[in-house]
């Protein structure tokens, strides 16, 4: 018989600890070039993503996570309790599938970093090279995951410190040094960038902090930037381990939001200060900035070192996530939602069939880099597809929270959004409308990228999203009673 735990020995999660854990789940350096390409209008995008999406998502996830903590939490349980198993499975499927589409974007970023390690920056714009790196690294990660190697944990742990935190701090310091020593600030140079400044009647200029909207294509980057703030729901399970969660969780989320905003703004401004917006590569923009600054101060030898560290961080992050989302999908096998063949595991409990399917899908998506003329365009198409899938999942999550508060108000909730029905409707409604708008603009070609044929862009994002969205409904229609374990 298991002995009850002495409450005096329980180690509560502090406000600062949860805030930092949330920051680690959200912040990624690969998003800095995308925001830097928007110049000073990044302030608008970051504020929108933080206050219209990040804060509502964290509050909603905390309420749902604390309500169903004894069931393991997760979007499958949350949405199933509100709308039934079919939509619950759809939610976990969307979470899994967006992660699959995400791999080619983060590995595209890793490939660009490796190009600087090899002292051949031009490779960062080579689709064949980028696609090949994605293929090799991802299948290697799958092989490691199938063996259940403990090395994965070490790579992930050191990858966060050496490949994310260190390069992030370094680029912020270098950007401040660049500005302090009187070097030209690219995002204020009216000859190289026009969408961050606007003219006035006397032909002088002032900074533009709001985007110049000539159509929804002008806001297309919004979906990708909102995506950079996604993932906060993974820390919702921690709410049950907090002391006085009704007070401390909102404080932790507010602190995490402030830290995230500051990191994104300072890092993006550092890149935008050094590289003109029109020259920023969405995959290699950060390495471009490093190279310019290191060359300026005759520190050329540091460029390949930084490329190695950042590639290590990105690859470590991928390896840590290869099996993660698959476990959530695997759990639905117990509910009879997927065929037993897909739920096959090996002796170390790795979901081998799902991992192989993941590898095949990632390989197909990576081929987009091979056929597109511009690596940044391929990167953004995959980012838009990832955003559309993830935002659909968040729509289900927001709706589930509101519906459950109305239909099951007596469920025990360790954390509860204040204000009753009005309060949760306001928070959930803002989040729902925010992700809905982000979803809509994801299907519009960005006006500041050389898309080529806009119709092809719309077709690729739409068809890709539709295929992933239809799969769970097809599986549900084919579901057999014998599937249930």
Helices and strands as residue ranges (DSSP letters): G 7-9, H 15-26, G 29-31, H 32-36, G 39-41, H 42-48, I 49-54, H 55-67, G 69-71, H 75-83, H 85-117, G 121-125, H 127-147, H 151-160, I 161-165, H 166-180, G 186-188, E 197-199, E 205-207, G 216-219, H 221-228, G 232-241, H 245-274, G 277-279, H 285-296, H 301-321, H 324-331, G 332-335, G 340-343, H 352-366, H 368-371, H 375-407, H 420-442, H 454-477, G 481-483
